[in-house]
């Protein structure tokens, strides 16, 4: 597997974990500077994320924007993505989740987790506020 380069605020950086990326990005969010990166996480072939601010429900709020997610084929359906969301919710409970351009299988799963469709239907984007609980079950889409 080739690890893609990362970019934060337009500058290339060393590949980092999602936790490292969030820690690095948060000081900039107050200045309304978005950060983006391909991050390295066990069980994922690709995970491209942003920490940015979005106008949601009449508030400008910090979100973890999951732009591209691809779980390793041999680990699909085993809860890798769900565990990632749970871990981030536990370590950063104030951070909202936004998943953009979800393929149909993932979109159905996000709805079961409690995400709400956000924006136009053809955008296939989903939002979960930090105050909303993840509805965890035994079935997985990843």
C-alpha angles and dihedrals in degrees: 000000000000114000110222120226118259128232128199117184089344098305120110116240140175114283111266139182121264091253091052090047094051091048090050094046101045099076088057097049092075088060088050092247112146120217126202135184149156101244132199117237129160112258096022128105091189132012116168115177143168132205104209143134121262132187101242127165093347094310134096102229139172114256139181099230110202103201102169128015127174120170117208108267095238090054100045115125093023099101100258094138093043092052090050091054092047092049094049091046089052095048097037106027093166094057118101121217124231121179115190132203095001117188113239098263093050091043091057090048093049089054090052089051090056101262117143124221108254127203126349117354093240090059091065092206124152134199134199117186118222088244092056118090121232106244101223123195137156100269122087135197097193 
